[in-house]
Amino acid sequence: MSKTVFIIHGAYGNAEENWFPWLRGELEKNGYQVFVPNFPTPDGQTLENWTKVFGEYGFYLNEETIFVGHSIAVAFILNVLEKEQKPVKACFLVAGFVDFLDDNELNSMNKSFTDKEFDWGKIKNNCNDFRIYHSDNDPYVPLAKAEGLAENLGVKIKTVSGAGHFNRATGYDRFELLLKDILAL
């Protein structure tokens, strides 16, 4: 069974931004099969539309699958885990959140992903290992959002000082800590 990684971008994002291409290349060098789908955003950014795009990859999900999600992708991944019948190996959740932010435009775009009660028991049953990465100075997602997520998942946060939103604007075209943690599984 091949080791498969899905890297899921956030709102206004795409497969070629930030540290995603670098991480894909490093993981492929280490024998992983890596998918970085492009999801509709900002136009058409709904859970339904993202689920349709991801449906093309569903047969790659198995107990060796790893998810890596950035920003709203974290809520998307948790929605996938909530509905899946097959558990995955691990989820690496970067700058994530599962509820509303202090930005009405983002809240409007993210509503279908976050405006619900998550079934945390089912989510935890469908993944063996959750890792949360958050910055102490994220301009979009306060650390308190990661703390709530960590509490619901029963894990600790890896707080990275000065990483902002873990995007290219804050120097994140590589993410060495994340790579190291994935390879250590």
Z-matrix of the N, CA and C atoms (Angstrom, degrees):
N
C 1 1.454
C 2 1.533 1 108.05
N 3 1.315 2 116.22 1 128.53
C 4 1.467 3 119.47 2 -176.35
C 5 1.521 4 111.40 3 -79.76
N 6 1.319 5 114.89 4 150.06
C 7 1.455 6 121.35 5 175.41
C 8 1.521 7 107.38 6 -82.36
N 9 1.321 8 116.17 7 118.93
C 10 1.451 9 122.06 8 -176.30
C 11 1.517 10 110.21 9 -117.06
N 12 1.338 11 116.22 10 135.06
C 13 1.456 12 121.76 11 176.44
C 14 1.514 13 108.61 12 -122.14
N 15 1.338 14 115.19 13 133.22
C 16 1.456 15 122.04 14 171.03
C 17 1.512 16 107.74 15 -107.78
N 18 1.328 17 117.18 16 123.51
C 19 1.454 18 122.82 17 173.49
C 20 1.524 19 106.41 18 -104.87
N 21 1.330 20 116.46 19 119.85
C 22 1.460 21 121.67 20 -174.26
C 23 1.528 22 108.69 21 -113.97
N 24 1.323 23 115.99 22 122.13
C 25 1.469 24 121.85 23 -179.52
C 26 1.522 25 111.45 24 -79.06
N 27 1.327 26 115.88 25 172.16
C 28 1.463 27 121.71 26 -179.04
C 29 1.514 28 112.95 27 -103.92
N 30 1.325 29 114.88 28 -167.70
C 31 1.467 30 122.38 29 179.07
C 32 1.525 31 110.16 30 -59.92
N 33 1.316 32 116.20 31 142.30
C 34 1.468 33 123.85 32 -177.54
C 35 1.528 34 112.11 33 62.96
N 36 1.316 35 117.55 34 11.29
C 37 1.459 36 121.44 35 -174.21
C 38 1.505 37 113.78 36 -101.49
N 39 1.329 38 113.77 37 -178.48
C 40 1.460 39 121.98 38 175.81
C 41 1.523 40 109.26 39 -161.01
N 42 1.307 41 115.87 40 173.16
C 43 1.466 42 122.50 41 -174.24
C 44 1.525 43 113.73 42 -68.09
N 45 1.320 44 117.95 43 -17.16
C 46 1.467 45 120.87 44 -174.12
C 47 1.521 46 113.72 45 -104.14
N 48 1.335 47 117.99 46 10.94
C 49 1.459 48 119.35 47 -176.70
C 50 1.530 49 111.70 48 -101.65
N 51 1.327 50 114.10 49 169.38
C 52 1.460 51 123.33 50 172.83
C 53 1.529 52 111.83 51 52.95
N 54 1.291 53 117.66 52 -135.28
C 55 1.463 54 124.25 53 -176.47
C 56 1.528 55 112.47 54 -93.84
N 57 1.322 56 117.70 55 3.45
C 58 1.463 57 120.34 56 -174.61
C 59 1.537 58 113.24 57 -63.39
N 60 1.347 59 119.82 58 -49.69
C 61 1.469 60 118.52 59 179.26
C 62 1.535 61 112.60 60 -62.14
N 63 1.325 62 116.38 61 -39.59
C 64 1.461 63 120.08 62 178.55
C 65 1.524 64 110.89 63 -61.68
N 66 1.350 65 116.50 64 -48.66
C 67 1.463 66 120.58 65 -179.17
C 68 1.521 67 110.57 66 -61.97
N 69 1.317 68 116.45 67 -42.24
C 70 1.468 69 119.54 68 178.27
C 71 1.529 70 110.67 69 -57.64
N 72 1.317 71 116.19 70 -48.32
C 73 1.463 72 120.19 71 -179.86
C 74 1.522 73 112.80 72 -60.79
N 75 1.322 74 116.96 73 -43.89
C 76 1.469 75 120.89 74 -179.94
C 77 1.523 76 111.31 75 -65.18
N 78 1.322 77 117.39 76 -41.58
C 79 1.459 78 120.10 77 179.31
C 80 1.528 79 111.55 78 -68.03
N 81 1.327 80 116.83 79 -39.68
C 82 1.470 81 119.62 80 178.05
C 83 1.521 82 110.86 81 -63.12
N 84 1.331 83 117.91 82 -37.51
C 85 1.478 84 121.37 83 175.72
C 86 1.526 85 111.24 84 -60.32
N 87 1.330 86 115.94 85 -25.72
C 88 1.456 87 121.14 86 -178.63
C 89 1.528 88 112.97 87 -99.86
N 90 1.322 89 116.86 88 17.04
C 91 1.454 90 121.09 89 171.83
C 92 1.518 91 116.69 90 89.38
N 93 1.320 92 117.24 91 9.40
C 94 1.457 93 120.24 92 178.58
C 95 1.526 94 110.59 93 -87.48
N 96 1.327 95 115.59 94 147.00
C 97 1.458 96 121.75 95 168.59
C 98 1.527 97 105.12 96 -91.96
N 99 1.338 98 117.60 97 123.46
C 100 1.463 99 120.92 98 -172.80
C 101 1.520 100 110.58 99 -122.94
N 102 1.336 101 114.88 100 132.49
C 103 1.462 102 121.74 101 175.77
C 104 1.525 103 108.25 102 -119.20
N 105 1.330 104 115.81 103 134.91
C 106 1.460 105 122.06 104 176.11
C 107 1.532 106 106.94 105 -130.53
N 108 1.327 107 116.51 106 80.11
C 109 1.470 108 119.23 107 -176.81
C 110 1.534 109 111.80 108 -67.48
N 111 1.314 110 115.53 109 151.34
C 112 1.462 111 121.04 110 171.38
C 113 1.517 112 108.41 111 -96.06
N 114 1.327 113 116.02 112 125.29
C 115 1.456 114 122.60 113 -179.96
C 116 1.519 115 109.60 114 -107.48
N 117 1.328 116 118.54 115 150.79
C 118 1.463 117 120.34 116 179.49
C 119 1.535 118 111.11 117 -66.40
N 120 1.331 119 114.79 118 126.78
C 121 1.455 120 121.84 119 177.86
C 122 1.519 121 108.91 120 -167.43
N 123 1.290 122 121.99 121 141.61
C 124 1.455 123 125.00 122 -6.23
C 125 1.528 124 113.06 123 -76.30
N 126 1.336 125 117.81 124 -27.42
C 127 1.462 126 119.30 125 178.42
C 128 1.519 127 109.70 126 -69.01
N 129 1.309 128 116.18 127 131.23
C 130 1.457 129 120.87 128 178.48
C 131 1.514 130 114.26 129 78.95
N 132 1.333 131 117.24 130 12.27
C 133 1.468 132 119.49 131 -179.24
C 134 1.524 133 109.75 132 -78.55
N 135 1.326 134 115.02 133 93.83
C 136 1.462 135 121.65 134 174.42
C 137 1.522 136 107.96 135 -136.56
N 138 1.313 137 115.27 136 157.19
C 139 1.457 138 119.77 137 176.82
C 140 1.525 139 110.30 138 -59.03
N 141 1.315 140 117.36 139 -39.52
C 142 1.465 141 120.95 140 179.75
C 143 1.532 142 111.03 141 -61.49
N 144 1.328 143 117.27 142 -46.71
C 145 1.468 144 120.25 143 -179.00
C 146 1.528 145 111.82 144 -67.09
N 147 1.316 146 116.85 145 -39.58
C 148 1.466 147 119.61 146 178.68
C 149 1.531 148 110.44 147 -67.53
N 150 1.325 149 116.74 148 -36.91
C 151 1.460 150 120.42 149 178.62
C 152 1.525 151 110.42 150 -64.91
N 153 1.338 152 117.36 151 -37.48
C 154 1.474 153 120.58 152 176.58
C 155 1.526 154 110.44 153 -62.09
N 156 1.319 155 117.70 154 -46.43
C 157 1.469 156 120.83 155 178.55
C 158 1.520 157 109.93 156 -60.28
N 159 1.324 158 116.81 157 -46.52
C 160 1.458 159 120.54 158 -177.19
C 161 1.527 160 112.30 159 -68.02
N 162 1.320 161 117.02 160 -25.22
C 163 1.455 162 120.97 161 179.37
C 164 1.517 163 113.46 162 -55.32
N 165 1.331 164 116.91 163 -28.29
C 166 1.466 165 120.88 164 178.46
C 167 1.532 166 112.06 165 -67.10
N 168 1.324 167 117.68 166 -16.35
C 169 1.461 168 121.99 167 -175.51
C 170 1.530 169 112.71 168 -110.28
N 171 1.318 170 117.41 169 -2.39
C 172 1.459 171 121.59 170 -171.94
C 173 1.515 172 114.94 171 -54.05
N 174 1.319 173 117.93 172 -32.39
C 175 1.462 174 119.32 173 -177.23
C 176 1.526 175 112.82 174 -71.88
N 177 1.348 176 117.68 175 -7.56
C 178 1.462 177 121.01 176 175.89
C 179 1.530 178 112.34 177 -86.77
N 180 1.325 179 117.42 178 -6.22
C 181 1.465 180 119.90 179 -179.29
C 182 1.521 181 110.24 180 -77.07
N 183 1.330 182 114.74 181 128.90
C 184 1.461 183 121.26 182 175.16
C 185 1.525 184 108.64 183 -160.63
N 186 1.318 185 117.20 184 -173.97
C 187 1.465 186 120.52 185 -175.14
C 188 1.523 187 113.74 186 -70.26
N 189 1.323 188 118.65 187 -4.11
C 190 1.466 189 122.20 188 175.44
C 191 1.530 190 112.57 189 -104.60
N 192 1.324 191 117.93 190 0.23
C 193 1.460 192 122.32 191 -177.72
C 194 1.526 193 111.09 192 -74.08
N 195 1.335 194 114.72 193 140.81
C 196 1.461 195 122.26 194 176.91
C 197 1.524 196 107.70 195 -123.43
N 198 1.338 197 115.96 196 132.93
C 199 1.456 198 121.98 197 173.19
C 200 1.523 199 109.64 198 -103.50
N 201 1.334 200 115.46 199 139.10
C 202 1.465 201 122.63 200 170.40
C 203 1.519 202 105.67 201 -125.90
N 204 1.323 203 117.12 202 120.55
C 205 1.458 204 120.15 203 -177.75
C 206 1.508 205 112.08 204 -127.46
N 207 1.344 206 115.04 205 141.59
C 208 1.464 207 121.82 206 179.31
C 209 1.526 208 109.70 207 -117.40
N 210 1.332 209 116.77 208 125.96
C 211 1.457 210 123.65 209 173.08
C 212 1.540 211 111.27 210 64.57
N 213 1.330 212 119.82 211 -122.20
C 214 1.460 213 121.33 212 -178.44
C 215 1.525 214 111.85 213 -64.21
N 216 1.314 215 117.53 214 -19.04
C 217 1.466 216 120.86 215 177.04
C 218 1.519 217 111.51 216 -60.36
N 219 1.333 218 117.12 217 -27.02
C 220 1.462 219 120.24 218 177.71
C 221 1.532 220 109.59 219 -62.03
N 222 1.313 221 117.66 220 -48.00
C 223 1.466 222 120.68 221 177.80
C 224 1.528 223 110.47 222 -63.46
N 225 1.327 224 117.22 223 -37.63
C 226 1.464 225 120.04 224 177.50
C 227 1.525 226 110.49 225 -60.85
N 228 1.328 227 117.18 226 -48.15
C 229 1.469 228 121.42 227 -179.58
C 230 1.525 229 110.72 228 -60.11
N 231 1.324 230 117.08 229 -42.63
C 232 1.460 231 119.89 230 179.59
C 233 1.526 232 111.13 231 -64.58
N 234 1.334 233 117.58 232 -35.73
C 235 1.469 234 121.03 233 174.12
C 236 1.524 235 110.75 234 -63.58
N 237 1.333 236 117.62 235 -40.88
C 238 1.468 237 121.32 236 177.58
C 239 1.525 238 109.78 237 -62.39
N 240 1.335 239 117.18 238 -47.52
C 241 1.468 240 120.72 239 -178.74
C 242 1.528 241 111.79 240 -62.09
N 243 1.309 242 115.96 241 -33.92
C 244 1.457 243 120.73 242 -179.24
C 245 1.529 244 111.69 243 -65.37
N 246 1.319 245 116.98 244 -29.33
C 247 1.463 246 121.07 245 -176.15
C 248 1.527 247 113.09 246 -100.08
N 249 1.329 248 117.22 247 -17.58
C 250 1.464 249 121.39 248 -174.95
C 251 1.522 250 112.18 249 -71.04
N 252 1.294 251 114.43 250 151.84
C 253 1.466 252 120.94 251 174.26
C 254 1.520 253 111.33 252 -101.74
N 255 1.356 254 116.18 253 -11.37
C 256 1.458 255 120.86 254 -177.43
C 257 1.522 256 109.67 255 -111.89
N 258 1.340 257 118.34 256 124.63
C 259 1.465 258 119.29 257 177.10
C 260 1.526 259 111.59 258 -71.06
N 261 1.329 260 115.89 259 152.55
C 262 1.457 261 122.37 260 176.59
C 263 1.525 262 108.80 261 -110.98
N 264 1.324 263 115.81 262 168.36
C 265 1.462 264 121.24 263 -175.10
C 266 1.528 265 112.81 264 -74.93
N 267 1.326 266 117.03 265 -48.18
C 268 1.467 267 119.34 266 -173.58
C 269 1.516 268 111.26 267 -158.89
N 270 1.353 269 114.77 268 156.76
C 271 1.457 270 122.50 269 175.00
C 272 1.525 271 108.25 270 -132.89
N 273 1.317 272 115.40 271 126.56
C 274 1.458 273 122.98 272 177.42
C 275 1.529 274 106.45 273 -109.44
N 276 1.324 275 115.80 274 111.60
C 277 1.458 276 122.62 275 -169.51
C 278 1.527 277 109.63 276 -110.42
N 279 1.328 278 116.03 277 114.73
C 280 1.462 279 122.29 278 -172.00
C 281 1.526 280 110.40 279 -113.25
N 282 1.338 281 116.27 280 123.65
C 283 1.475 282 122.61 281 177.26
C 284 1.525 283 111.55 282 53.58
N 285 1.326 284 115.74 283 42.10
C 286 1.448 285 120.68 284 -172.95
C 287 1.513 286 115.35 285 -94.57
N 288 1.329 287 113.30 286 168.12
C 289 1.456 288 121.81 287 179.38
C 290 1.523 289 108.36 288 -162.10
N 291 1.340 290 115.42 289 160.09
C 292 1.463 291 119.62 290 179.75
C 293 1.524 292 112.25 291 -134.85
N 294 1.314 293 115.70 292 18.29
C 295 1.457 294 118.89 293 176.89
C 296 1.526 295 109.09 294 -145.37
N 297 1.307 296 116.70 295 -169.02
C 298 1.457 297 119.76 296 -173.80
C 299 1.530 298 112.48 297 -74.97
N 300 1.324 299 114.60 298 149.95
C 301 1.463 300 123.28 299 177.75
C 302 1.526 301 109.09 300 -105.04
N 303 1.310 302 116.29 301 -179.40
C 304 1.471 303 120.82 302 177.58
C 305 1.526 304 111.16 303 -90.53
N 306 1.327 305 117.02 304 45.84
C 307 1.453 306 122.36 305 -177.67
C 308 1.523 307 108.21 306 -148.67
N 309 1.330 308 116.92 307 107.63
C 310 1.470 309 120.77 308 -175.09
C 311 1.518 310 112.95 309 -61.70
N 312 1.342 311 117.79 310 -36.95
C 313 1.467 312 120.16 311 179.48
C 314 1.533 313 110.62 312 -64.26
N 315 1.333 314 116.61 313 -46.66
C 316 1.469 315 119.47 314 178.17
C 317 1.525 316 111.10 315 -64.89
N 318 1.324 317 116.63 316 -40.44
C 319 1.462 318 119.35 317 179.47
C 320 1.520 319 111.38 318 -60.56
N 321 1.323 320 116.79 319 -39.36
C 322 1.459 321 120.84 320 178.00
C 323 1.531 322 110.83 321 -63.11
N 324 1.329 323 116.58 322 -43.33
C 325 1.471 324 121.24 323 179.19
C 326 1.526 325 112.33 324 -68.19
N 327 1.332 326 116.41 325 -35.09
C 328 1.465 327 121.28 326 -172.43
C 329 1.517 328 114.33 327 -93.40
N 330 1.322 329 116.77 328 -5.86
C 331 1.462 330 121.77 329 -170.72
C 332 1.530 331 113.38 330 -51.88
N 333 1.313 332 118.13 331 -45.50
C 334 1.462 333 119.88 332 -176.14
C 335 1.533 334 112.51 333 -66.95
N 336 1.323 335 117.36 334 -19.90
C 337 1.463 336 122.04 335 178.80
C 338 1.530 337 111.90 336 -85.72
N 339 1.341 338 116.52 337 -31.36
C 340 1.460 339 120.24 338 -166.28
C 341 1.523 340 115.80 339 -119.51
N 342 1.316 341 118.55 340 -17.75
C 343 1.464 342 120.70 341 -174.25
C 344 1.521 343 110.19 342 -84.02
N 345 1.351 344 115.57 343 71.22
C 346 1.457 345 121.44 344 -176.02
C 347 1.514 346 109.15 345 -166.86
N 348 1.303 347 115.51 346 168.99
C 349 1.463 348 121.93 347 170.95
C 350 1.529 349 107.13 348 -95.41
N 351 1.303 350 116.80 349 121.05
C 352 1.468 351 120.60 350 178.39
C 353 1.521 352 110.09 351 -80.51
N 354 1.324 353 116.30 352 146.58
C 355 1.458 354 122.42 353 175.19
C 356 1.529 355 107.01 354 -91.54
N 357 1.325 356 115.76 355 86.49
C 358 1.465 357 121.36 356 -173.35
C 359 1.521 358 111.87 357 -63.34
N 360 1.317 359 118.13 358 -33.01
C 361 1.455 360 120.60 359 177.83
C 362 1.516 361 111.64 360 -62.32
N 363 1.309 362 116.36 361 -47.30
C 364 1.469 363 120.44 362 179.71
C 365 1.528 364 110.60 363 -65.97
N 366 1.332 365 117.24 364 -41.45
C 367 1.463 366 121.22 365 178.91
C 368 1.529 367 110.01 366 -59.37
N 369 1.326 368 116.90 367 -47.14
C 370 1.469 369 120.32 368 -179.05
C 371 1.532 370 111.37 369 -67.11
N 372 1.319 371 117.30 370 -31.61
C 373 1.474 372 119.79 371 177.07
C 374 1.520 373 112.12 372 -69.98
N 375 1.326 374 117.34 373 -20.88
C 376 1.467 375 120.93 374 -176.59
C 377 1.529 376 113.83 375 -99.96
N 378 1.327 377 116.90 376 11.71
C 379 1.464 378 120.24 377 175.63
C 380 1.525 379 108.50 378 -152.52
N 381 1.319 380 115.47 379 133.15
C 382 1.464 381 120.51 380 -177.16
C 383 1.515 382 114.31 381 -84.41
N 384 1.332 383 118.00 382 -18.02
C 385 1.464 384 119.85 383 -170.66
C 386 1.528 385 109.98 384 -153.95
N 387 1.324 386 116.83 385 113.61
C 388 1.464 387 121.65 386 175.76
C 389 1.515 388 109.22 387 -107.60
N 390 1.334 389 116.85 388 137.09
C 391 1.464 390 122.63 389 173.63
C 392 1.527 391 107.45 390 -128.59
N 393 1.320 392 116.27 391 133.15
C 394 1.458 393 121.60 392 -179.82
C 395 1.524 394 109.22 393 -117.83
N 396 1.347 395 115.30 394 129.87
C 397 1.471 396 122.70 395 177.46
C 398 1.523 397 107.49 396 -119.57
N 399 1.320 398 115.16 397 129.65
C 400 1.457 399 118.74 398 179.17
C 401 1.522 400 108.70 399 -146.39
N 402 1.302 401 115.43 400 153.24
C 403 1.454 402 121.01 401 179.33
C 404 1.519 403 110.73 402 -97.87
N 405 1.315 404 115.27 403 156.28
C 406 1.456 405 119.94 404 176.57
C 407 1.527 406 112.19 405 -83.33
N 408 1.354 407 116.78 406 -0.89
C 409 1.472 408 119.29 407 -179.93
C 410 1.529 409 112.58 408 -140.25
N 411 1.324 410 117.02 409 37.18
C 412 1.466 411 120.82 410 178.51
C 413 1.528 412 108.73 411 -67.04
N 414 1.345 413 118.45 412 122.29
C 415 1.465 414 120.17 413 -177.70
C 416 1.532 415 114.02 414 -76.65
N 417 1.321 416 117.84 415 -12.55
C 418 1.462 417 121.54 416 -176.99
C 419 1.527 418 112.84 417 -109.30
N 420 1.315 419 116.20 418 -39.99
C 421 1.459 420 121.62 419 -173.16
C 422 1.532 421 109.15 420 -120.63
N 423 1.323 422 117.51 421 103.71
C 424 1.462 423 119.93 422 -179.41
C 425 1.533 424 112.21 423 -60.56
N 426 1.311 425 116.29 424 150.69
C 427 1.458 426 122.15 425 179.10
C 428 1.532 427 111.32 426 -55.45
N 429 1.313 428 117.89 427 -31.60
C 430 1.470 429 121.31 428 178.92
C 431 1.534 430 111.64 429 -58.29
N 432 1.331 431 117.55 430 -31.19
C 433 1.475 432 120.29 431 178.33
C 434 1.529 433 110.17 432 -66.49
N 435 1.329 434 116.61 433 -40.48
C 436 1.464 435 120.83 434 177.35
C 437 1.521 436 110.77 435 -67.57
N 438 1.330 437 116.48 436 -36.82
C 439 1.463 438 120.27 437 178.60
C 440 1.521 439 110.97 438 -62.50
N 441 1.339 440 117.16 439 -41.55
C 442 1.460 441 120.37 440 176.44
C 443 1.515 442 112.11 441 -64.12
N 444 1.313 443 116.29 442 -42.10
C 445 1.463 444 121.51 443 177.86
C 446 1.527 445 110.36 444 -62.04
N 447 1.322 446 116.44 445 -46.11
C 448 1.469 447 121.31 446 179.73
C 449 1.522 448 111.15 447 -61.02
N 450 1.308 449 116.60 448 -40.59
C 451 1.470 450 120.25 449 179.05
C 452 1.523 451 110.78 450 -63.20
N 453 1.330 452 116.69 451 -45.11
C 454 1.470 453 120.25 452 179.47
C 455 1.518 454 112.75 453 -63.95
N 456 1.329 455 117.56 454 -32.08
C 457 1.466 456 121.64 455 -178.62
C 458 1.523 457 112.25 456 -92.20
N 459 1.325 458 116.85 457 -11.84
C 460 1.456 459 120.33 458 179.61
C 461 1.521 460 113.48 459 71.89
N 462 1.341 461 116.36 460 37.00
C 463 1.472 462 121.15 461 -179.60
C 464 1.525 463 109.77 462 -131.38
N 465 1.314 464 115.36 463 172.20
C 466 1.464 465 121.37 464 176.94
C 467 1.523 466 109.83 465 -100.35
N 468 1.323 467 115.89 466 158.87
C 469 1.465 468 122.84 467 178.36
C 470 1.518 469 109.47 468 -95.09
N 471 1.326 470 116.47 469 139.07
C 472 1.462 471 121.06 470 166.77
C 473 1.518 472 105.88 471 -93.48
N 474 1.320 473 116.19 472 103.88
C 475 1.460 474 120.70 473 -179.06
C 476 1.526 475 108.64 474 -87.27
N 477 1.330 476 115.69 475 125.98
C 478 1.460 477 122.27 476 -179.59
C 479 1.519 478 107.66 477 -108.60
N 480 1.294 479 116.95 478 118.45
C 481 1.463 480 121.44 479 -176.44
C 482 1.530 481 111.57 480 -70.32
N 483 1.338 482 115.19 481 130.74
C 484 1.460 483 121.64 482 173.26
C 485 1.514 484 116.42 483 71.23
N 486 1.323 485 118.79 484 17.89
C 487 1.473 486 121.40 485 -176.60
C 488 1.523 487 113.53 486 -86.39
N 489 1.334 488 117.99 487 -3.24
C 490 1.458 489 120.05 488 -179.54
C 491 1.518 490 110.62 489 56.48
N 492 1.325 491 116.17 490 -130.13
C 493 1.468 492 121.61 491 179.74
C 494 1.532 493 111.21 492 -98.31
N 495 1.311 494 116.80 493 22.41
C 496 1.469 495 122.86 494 179.74
C 497 1.524 496 110.41 495 52.87
N 498 1.330 497 115.98 496 47.56
C 499 1.459 498 120.14 497 179.63
C 500 1.524 499 109.98 498 -124.85
N 501 1.295 500 115.37 499 174.32
C 502 1.463 501 120.59 500 -177.22
C 503 1.535 502 111.45 501 -58.97
N 504 1.329 503 116.94 502 -33.39
C 505 1.470 504 121.40 503 -179.86
C 506 1.526 505 111.85 504 -59.63
N 507 1.339 506 117.40 505 -26.67
C 508 1.464 507 120.57 506 178.11
C 509 1.530 508 111.76 507 -108.06
N 510 1.333 509 115.86 508 22.39
C 511 1.457 510 120.82 509 175.06
C 512 1.511 511 115.55 510 87.02
N 513 1.311 512 117.37 511 12.24
C 514 1.457 513 119.55 512 -177.92
C 515 1.520 514 112.13 513 -96.97
N 516 1.337 515 114.60 514 76.69
C 517 1.460 516 118.96 515 167.83
C 518 1.533 517 108.73 516 -104.65
N 519 1.333 518 115.55 517 -1.07
C 520 1.472 519 124.71 518 171.58
C 521 1.528 520 106.23 519 -139.02
N 522 1.324 521 116.66 520 153.69
C 523 1.462 522 120.47 521 178.80
C 524 1.529 523 107.27 522 -143.16
N 525 1.328 524 115.00 523 77.78
C 526 1.465 525 123.05 524 -173.52
C 527 1.530 526 112.80 525 -58.83
N 528 1.333 527 117.72 526 -43.38
C 529 1.467 528 121.09 527 -179.08
C 530 1.527 529 110.85 528 -60.14
N 531 1.304 530 116.71 529 -43.91
C 532 1.461 531 121.14 530 179.39
C 533 1.527 532 110.70 531 -62.61
N 534 1.313 533 117.44 532 -46.79
C 535 1.466 534 121.08 533 178.80
C 536 1.523 535 110.47 534 -58.51
N 537 1.312 536 116.31 535 -47.66
C 538 1.476 537 121.12 536 -179.49
C 539 1.518 538 110.35 537 -57.74
N 540 1.319 539 117.74 538 -44.39
C 541 1.459 540 120.99 539 -179.08
C 542 1.531 541 112.76 540 -67.62
N 543 1.318 542 117.54 541 -37.56
C 544 1.471 543 119.91 542 177.07
C 545 1.526 544 110.05 543 -65.32
N 546 1.322 545 116.55 544 -46.74
C 547 1.468 546 120.33 545 -177.47
C 548 1.527 547 111.89 546 -66.66
N 549 1.327 548 117.63 547 -23.21
C 550 1.470 549 120.87 548 -179.61
C 551 1.521 550 113.31 549 -78.89
N 552 1.331 551 117.66 550 -9.56
C 553 1.480 552 120.09 551 -179.52
C 554 1.519 553 111.55 552 -62.90
